[in-house]
Amino acid sequence: MVLRQKTQRQRRSAFTLMEMLVVVAIIVALAGIGGYFLLGQLSSSQRDAARAQTKVLTSACETYKIKNGDWPDSLQQLLQPDQFGNPQILKNEEALRTPWNSVYQYDKAGTNNRGLQPDIWAVDTSNQGQKVGNWPPPQPGQH
């Protein structure tokens, strides 16, 4: 009987457990790093969506002022028909919900907008309670 010696290639036909663990560890590390950056983009997109929605709500308040002569006392008034029976300005209450599932805040006096329009803002719960509002950002050198 002739015994053939197995070549190096024939003896090693699969990955070792250590090689598999190294590959899995690399994949987990890459997924963790990617997840960290992805969550940062999610937070940024939520702030952008909130800023855009405050502009929409400001426009709705301006429409209300044109129809009724004064700013609304609350954002809830944008959901009510006016005194002439015209339909409401906003169609549903979802327009008053922030990306963080809270309600937009409203100040008729508009101190951040120098009294020219009401202040409308959301509180970014993912960023230490930072306010995202319809007022212009402060210029460099201002507080």
N, C-alpha and C positions, 0 to 999 in steps of 0.2 A: 504494500500500500504506500502510495506516495503522498506525503504531507506537504502541502504548499504553505509557505510562509505568507502570512497576510501582510500586505503592504500597509504603510502608514495611513493611506486614504481609506482602505477597506476597514481598518480597525476603528476608525473614528468617523462615525456616520451621523452623530447627533450632537446637540449642544450640551454642555455640562450645566449642572444646576447653578454654579457660580456665574457662568456667562448669562444665563437667563435672569438671575437676580440683578446683575449689573444693568442689563437692558431695561428691566422694569423700573429700577431706581432712576435711570435717566429719563424715562418717559414720565414718571411721577413728578420729577423736578421740573421738567419743561411744562407740564400741565399746570403746576402750581404757579410758576412765573407767568404763564399766559393768563391764568385766571385772575391774578392780581392786576394786571394791566387791563383786562377786560372789565373788571368791576370799576376801575377808575373811569373808563369810558362810559359806563352805564351811569355813574353819578354825574358826569359832565353832561350827558344827554338829558338827564332828568332836570338839571338846572336850566338848560337851554329850552326845554319844553315848558317849564314853569315861566320863564321870562317871556316866551312867545304868548303864553296864555294870559299873562298879565296885560299884554298889549291888546289882546282881543277883548278882555274885560274892560279895559280903559275905553276902547272904541264903543263898546256897548253902553258904558256910562255916558259917553258924549252923546250918543243917540238918545238916551233917556233925557238928558238935559235939553236937547233940542225939542223933544216932544213935550216935556213937562216944565221947562223953565228953570230947573234946579237939578243939582246932582242927586242921585238916589241916597236915601238914608242908610241903606244896606244893599248888599249884592242880591239879596233875596227879592228885592223889588224888580229886578230885571227879569224875574220869572213870572211876574204878574201882568195881566192885561192892563193897558192904561185906562184912564177915566172915560175915554171915548169908545172903549170896547175893542180897540186894536189889539192884535195878538202880542204876546210877550216878546221881549227882545231876545232872550235866550230860550232855547227850546227845552232844555232839561237841566236838572240839577248837577249832572256830571260835569258841566262846564265850570262849576264852582269847586271841583275837587282837584287837588294838587297831584303831581306824580307820586307823592309820598302818602297819598290817600288821606289827606287832611283837607280842611276848608281854607280857601284863600281869605286873608285878612283884609279889612277895608277901613280906611280912615277918610271920612268926607272932607276934613280940613286940609288934607294934603300937605303936611309940613315938609315932607321930603321933596315935594314938587313945587315948593314955594307958593302954595295956595292956588296954583293955576289949574290943577286937576286933583282928584282924590288919589290917595296912596293905596295901591293894591299890591299885596305881597304874599309870598309863601315862605314857610320856614323849612329849610333844607335839613331834615332830621339826620341825613347821612353825613353832614359836614358841620357838626357842632352847633347846630341851630342858626346857621347863617341865613340872613334874609335875602330873598330873590324878589326884587320889586320892579315896579314900572317907572321908577325914577332913574335919572341918568347916573352912571357911576361917578364917584368922586374923581376930580382931576388930580394929577400928581401934585403933591405938596399940600393938598387939602385933607382935612380930617373927617 
